Amino acid sequence: MVVLSAAVCTKAGKALVARQFVEVNRIRIEGMLAAFPKLMGNDLKQHTFVETEAVRYIYQPMDNLYILLITNRASNIVEDLETLRLLSKAIPSVAGVMTNLSEEQVQEKAFDLIFAFDEVITAGGYREPINLQQIKTNMEMESHEEKLHNMIKISKIESAKDQAAVAARAIKDKQKEQMRMGGMGGGGMAGMGGGSRSDYDSDVAPSFSFNENIPSTPTPAPSAVTSAASASRARQPVKGMSLNPAGAKNKSAEDALMREDKLAPLISTSKSSAVDAPASIATAVAQQPISLSVVEKVSAKLSRDGLVELFEIKGSLTLTAADDEAALCSVQLKPPTSKDAIFSFNTHPKVNKAAYEKNAILQLKEANKGFPSARPVGILKWTHSGTADDLIPLKINCWPEEEARGQMNVSIEYSMDVPGLELHDVRICIPLGTSASPTILTVDGSHKHNSQTGELTWQIDLIDSSNSSGSLEFNVQQRDAEAFFPITVQFVSQQLYSSVEVLNVLNGSGAPVVYGLSKSMSSEEYEIK
């Protein structure tokens, strides 16, 4: 039971790919392959083998080509036919073409076909106990070490990005502080004269004695005025100092309103403010003192029969304080409802757990220290794990059915039974196991085919009560129903499973603080196997 050679050849006996499993020279193999068409003759026979005195040819036509096994005459022909049948399935799968296999396609995938032959037949010519799915898995050559290395690499990149973001934020804060200190230094003369001169003007400007009898318009010495004017022209194109410039009252009123409403100052377009332009631009972007983010991640593993194997919800409340002053705060939450009975809530170790359990207030045990500033901090987490069918946000049913000529008809249906839920940007990814393009028969939504990865993505922009169910039907060249699994699902939503809601944020003295809040729920690992 020894296979001497496995080959793909033309009807004229030209070898496109040939793999030998025993010691045999090239001239003998080429001679046996060249003799194959002559041995077949023109007789139409029911069987697909030809024997000589030394070897047996077992073959199967495939369009204009032949898949050929050369064995010794003592080999078990039944097992050899099973080997030939497995190769006839593996070759189109590896070549990526289910019909009309050409010489160019075989030569292009020659090395991959040799690898597939080696998976089916071992050195020495004996058949391996293997199926088509195992051949595909072995040829993918997935490496756990490579995945681990890539995960570590991605983690390092993300960590470097986070560190760069923190460093950039610290640089910006330092620049703002320097600009603010510079503005205070340059405003000393403006406080006395109402103008907007810089610090060096106080060094070259004439000395005035401000008292109760000061005149409305002082008259300095001519030499001092000339020196101040020349220095001003040399350094900055501004006019002479005015104790009561036009519009000063209106400007003061605007500043008072801005301070009262905590608004950022507008960028001045006058020539005199050209030096202070960077400071105005830096403060033009208003930021919330406190930013809160409520996020829930949903993971599910469902069987193709619709059974729930695992369903998990992981939620978190994250706080980001803009500065140390804003970090001295506490967060008042809405008291838990019956909806939260399925969750297990846990506070951060530094958060006062007694205050949370009694009054639903999130604050540090040492309130005088405050939360860390300029970076997000998780202050509350909640989890749920179970197999309840009524909580599943999206159920998927997949029905692959084999048709004639190596085709599969696949019907996929989704259903959403959670009332009031809205899912956005839904992506249902179906592996096809082939690069051949599927023929779409019906689809609710849109679809996208990726021939490189052999995947079909079903896209639905919004799923709500108006379209709580939908279907997709297509035909594709495939013989293995297992190739369409696992199906992965991605989606996002603004609705949460929990009733976590922020009522107010208070500072250290109990006054309300302006805050921003975002809520989202998304899928993390959602598979149908």
Buried (B, 14 or more C-beta within 10 A) or exposed (E): BBBBBBBBBBEEBEBBBBBBBEEEEEEEBBEBBBBBBEEBEEEEEEEBBBEEEEBBBBBBEBEEBBBBBBBBEEBEBEBBBEBBEBBEBBBBBBBBBBEEBBBEBBEEBBEBBBBBBBBBBEEEBEBBEBBBEEBBEBBEEEEEEEEEEEEEEEEEEEEEEEEEEEEEBEEEBEEEEEBEEBBEEBBBBBEEBBBBBBEEBBEBBBEEEEEEEEEEEEEEEEEEBEBBEEBBEEEBEBEEBEBEBEEBEEBEEBEEEEEEEEEEEEEBEEEBBEBBEEBBEBBEEEEBBBBBBBBBBBBBBBEBEEEBEEBBBBBBBBBBBBEEBBBBBBBBBEEBEEEBEBBEBBBBEBBBBEBBEEBBBBBBEEEEEBBBBBBBBBBBBBBBEEEEEEBBBBBBBBEBEEEEEBBBBBBBBBBBBBEEBBBBBBBBBBBBBBBBEBEBEEBBBEBEBEEEEBBBBBBBEEBEEEEBEBBBBBBBBBBBBEBBBEBBBBBEBEBBBBBBBBEEBBBBEEEEBEBEBEBBBBBEEBBBE
